[in-house]
Amino acid sequence: MALIGTVPRRCVNLPPGSLRTLLSCLSGDKAVEGPAIEAFYKAFGKWLGVPHVFGASSGRSAFQLALEALGLEKGKEIIFPVFTFPVMPMVAKMLGYKPVFCEVDPVTFNSGPEHIEGQLTDKTGAVLATHLFGQPCPIREISELARDRNIRILEDCAHACGVKVGNQRVGTFGDIGLFSFAEGKNMPCFGGGAIATSDDDIARRAEKILSQAPIPEKSDITKKAFSIWSKWVLTRPLIFGLTAYQALRLKLLLGKTLMDSAVGDELVENFSRSNPRVNRMANLQAAIGLLQLKHIDAFNEGARQNAKILTENLGNVPGIEAPRSMEGDHIYVYYPLTVEPKRRDELRRYLLRHGIDSKITDMSDCSVLKPFRDQDKAGGREEKEGPTEASILEICVYPVISKKSILRIARVIQSWAGA
């Protein structure tokens, strides 16, 4: 079994000083409330280039805050990319809106105006423009289309914190930008999420909603923080090779599932039993966010460089399609390999035997999930061959992975493909 040079499926990115900040907030009784919250709002807004930022306990909670602050009439339609994280349209449905799905580009996995326009009706209240897998969608063109119709624009930047289109960061083109600071994203803050806006009316409504939102429990924040910090330790490549990798290899030998989270219908069903509400960001999360802002641009550049190396070495490998940058910047928060569905798991097992863990995607074709199946499908989707979750395998290219290991990943994939 490989010990040296193993690669985890996901490396939690915590900045230097995170443990010290965690312990300081706990000892100073500032885990829940404190000055870091307003300081983070100001610093994150300055970094993005918007006047208003508001935090929430998670990315999901931030999306609910955005929908409530937008002030849409209940029953309005919200257009989502059909291939997305299914909790997002489920939140909209549970809040009284109707998710409508549009097609996505089979190369970028993002939707453009050509996919959205045919789904617009007089009932459309908003469009969710999603920057999937770290690559920006054609947000300028989507913004122009939506504003011509007086339709609101939400930008889902959960995979794209720090991405630029021209000299402008995503999350600032629409009415509201949405950000997630969960452990699997490029800027985790012991959980958390945020919305960003330049609209004063939206800002006033968001501020009022948060003033009535519950304060997080110290025990919950502490438990989550230590859990994520522990995952940071376990996803250092050497420690991963000595611990989690051994468990994964054993599961592989026994023919058991490889520590995968709930996806698709199971994920949506679990969420549907919850009572979604807006919860405030904790001071500890904001304090980590302030640390992250000092390092995130360098981190994103490191991921770009690793992704570039991997892509250059996979360009001619048969049966494998590496992600291609089609629109502006690309930070590769996720590096999705596209493989023939019936061979994806074969490749995953082969990689794991060679010390490289990988991840099935959390994204789903939402049009086939139970809560949305009876709705109108995306226009003509049955006749198109768009991306499916069964064809995608995610590889970690975060800069904690050495260039030597990135080259080895390419060689292993080439070997599997017989290249």
GIFEN-V633161 format. One record per pair of residues at least 12 apart in sequence whose ideal C-beta (glycine too) atoms are under 8 Angstrom apart, sorted by the first residue. I is the first residue (numbers start at 0). GAP is how many residues later the second one is. Records with the same first field share a line. If there is no record, write none. Layout:
# GIFEN-V633161
I: GAP, GAP
This chain:
# GIFEN-V633161
0: 244, 245, 248, 354
1: 239, 243, 352, 353
2: 238, 239, 242
3: 234, 237
4: 232, 236, 350, 399, 400, 403
5: 231, 232, 234, 235, 239, 349, 350, 351
6: 230, 233, 348, 349, 350, 388, 389, 394, 398, 402
7: 226, 227, 229, 232, 236, 237, 349, 388
8: 348, 349, 350, 385, 386, 387
9: 174, 225, 349, 386
10: 224, 225, 226, 385, 387, 389, 390
11: 171, 172, 176, 216, 219, 220, 223
12: 173, 174, 175, 219, 286, 385, 387
13: 174, 214, 215, 218, 274
14: 273, 276, 277, 279, 280
15: 275, 279
16: 274
17: 211, 214, 270, 273
18: 210
20: 263, 266, 267, 270
21: 168, 203, 204, 207, 262, 266
24: 258, 259, 262
25: 196, 258
29: 253, 254, 257
30: 187, 190, 191, 194, 251, 252, 253
31: 183, 184, 185, 186, 189, 250, 251, 252
32: 182, 249, 250
33: 249, 252, 253
34: 248
35: 247, 248, 250, 251, 253, 254
36: 18, 244, 246, 249
38: 247, 251
39: 13, 15, 241, 246, 247, 249, 250
40: 12, 13, 14, 245
42: 246, 247, 250
43: 150, 152, 245, 249
44: 151
46: 122, 246
47: 121, 123, 124, 129, 148
48: 119, 120, 123
49: 121, 122, 127, 146, 147, 148
50: 147, 152
51: 144, 145, 146, 147, 148, 150, 151, 154
52: 141, 142, 143
53: 140, 141, 149, 152, 153, 156
54: 137, 138, 139, 225, 226, 230, 231, 234
55: 136, 137, 138, 139, 154, 157, 222, 223, 224, 225
56: 134, 135, 136, 159, 222, 223, 224, 225, 228
57: 122, 124, 133, 134, 135, 221
58: 99, 119, 120, 121, 122, 123, 126, 133, 134
59: 27, 31, 133, 216
60: 132, 215, 216, 217, 218
61: 116, 117, 118, 131, 132, 133
62: 25, 28, 93, 115, 130
63: 27, 31, 212, 213, 214
64: 130, 141, 144, 145, 213
65: 88, 110, 112, 129, 140
66: 24, 25, 28, 30, 87
67: 27, 137, 138, 141, 210
68: 107, 126, 128, 133, 134, 136, 137, 140
69: 56, 82, 84, 105, 106, 132
70: 130, 131, 134
71: 25, 53, 54, 80
72: 52
73: 21, 22, 23
74: 21, 22, 23, 48
75: 21, 22, 47, 48, 49, 50
76: 20, 21, 22, 23, 44, 46, 47, 48
77: 14, 19, 20, 21, 22, 46, 47, 48, 49, 50, 76
78: 21, 22, 23, 37, 40, 41, 45, 47, 48, 49
79: 12, 19, 20, 21, 22, 48, 50, 286
80: 20, 21, 23, 28, 29, 30, 34, 47, 49, 51
81: 19, 20, 21, 22, 283, 284, 285, 296, 299, 304
82: 21, 26, 49, 280, 281, 282, 283, 303, 304
83: 44, 46, 48, 72, 279, 280, 282
84: 73, 277, 278, 279
85: 178, 181, 182, 278, 280, 283
86: 180, 181, 184
87: 40, 68
88: 12, 277, 283
89: 178, 181, 182, 281
90: 185
92: 278, 279
93: 178, 182
94: 181
96: 28
97: 25, 277
98: 267, 273, 276
99: 19, 24, 275, 276
100: 18, 265, 266, 271, 274, 276, 277, 280
101: 13, 14, 16, 17, 276, 277
102: 12, 275, 276, 277, 278, 281, 283
103: 28, 282, 283
104: 221
105: 279, 280, 281
106: 217, 219
107: 24, 27, 29, 216, 218, 219
108: 23, 24, 26, 227, 254, 278
109: 20, 21, 22, 25, 26, 27, 28, 217
110: 18, 19, 26, 31
111: 25, 26, 29, 30
112: 25, 28, 29, 31, 32
114: 263
115: 26, 29, 30
116: 28
117: 261
118: 259, 260
119: 29, 31
123: 25, 27
124: 26, 27
125: 25, 26, 27, 28, 49
126: 15, 19, 24, 25, 26, 27
127: 26, 27, 28
128: 13, 14, 24, 25, 26, 27, 44, 45
129: 25, 26
130: 24, 25, 26, 28, 29, 32, 39
131: 27, 231
132: 26, 190, 199, 200, 201, 202, 203
133: 25, 26, 29, 52, 169, 196, 197, 198, 199, 200
134: 25, 28, 188, 190, 191, 192, 195
135: 24, 27, 29, 34, 191, 192, 193, 194
136: 190
137: 189
138: 16, 26, 31, 34, 35
139: 25, 33
142: 30, 31
151: 22, 23
152: 20, 21, 22, 23
153: 20, 21, 22, 23, 24
154: 15, 16, 18, 19, 21, 22, 23
155: 22
156: 13, 14, 20, 21, 22
157: 20, 21, 22, 24, 27
158: 26, 174, 175
159: 171, 173
160: 18, 19, 24, 25, 26, 135, 172
161: 24, 25, 134, 135, 138, 169
162: 137, 165, 166, 167, 168
163: 164, 165
164: 162, 163, 164
165: 162
170: 25
171: 24, 26
174: 22, 24, 27
175: 19, 20, 21, 23, 26
176: 18, 19, 20
177: 15, 16, 17
178: 14, 15, 16, 17
179: 12, 13
180: 12, 13, 104, 108, 111
182: 45, 48
184: 148
185: 110, 113, 114, 117, 145, 147, 212
186: 102, 105, 109, 112
187: 40, 100, 104
188: 96, 97, 99, 100, 103
189: 31, 34, 35, 38, 39, 92, 94, 95, 98
190: 33, 34, 37, 94
191: 89, 90, 93, 94, 97
192: 88
193: 87
208: 69
209: 68, 70
212: 64, 65, 66, 67
213: 63, 65, 66
214: 65
215: 63, 64, 66
220: 61, 63, 64
224: 59
234: 165
235: 164
236: 163, 164, 165, 168
239: 117
240: 114
243: 15, 113
244: 110, 112
246: 12
247: 104, 109
248: 103, 104
251: 97, 100, 101
257: 90, 94, 99
259: 99, 100
260: 101
262: 97, 98, 99, 101, 126
263: 100, 105, 125
264: 104, 105
266: 95, 97
267: 101, 102, 103
268: 101
271: 99
298: 99, 100
299: 31
301: 96, 97
302: 28, 29, 30, 94, 95, 96
303: 26, 27, 28
304: 94, 98
305: 26, 91, 92, 93, 95, 97, 100
306: 16, 23, 25, 28, 90
308: 94, 97, 98, 101
309: 12, 25, 85, 87, 96, 99, 100
310: 12, 13
312: 94, 97, 98, 101
313: 23, 96, 99, 100
315: 103
316: 96, 97, 100, 102
317: 99, 100, 101
318: 20, 21, 24, 98
319: 17, 18, 19, 93, 97
320: 16, 17, 18
321: 15
322: 12, 13, 14, 15
331: 65
333: 27, 60
334: 59, 60, 61, 62
335: 25, 56, 57, 58
336: 55, 56, 57, 58, 76
337: 49, 53, 54
338: 52, 53, 54
339: 51
340: 47, 49, 50
343: 16, 46, 47, 48, 49
346: 46, 66, 69
347: 12, 45
349: 62, 66
350: 58, 61, 62, 65
353: 58
355: 39, 52, 53, 56
356: 39
357: 35, 36, 37
358: 34, 35, 37
359: 29, 32, 33, 34
360: 28, 31, 32, 33
362: 26, 29
363: 25
364: 21, 22, 23, 24
366: 14
394: 14
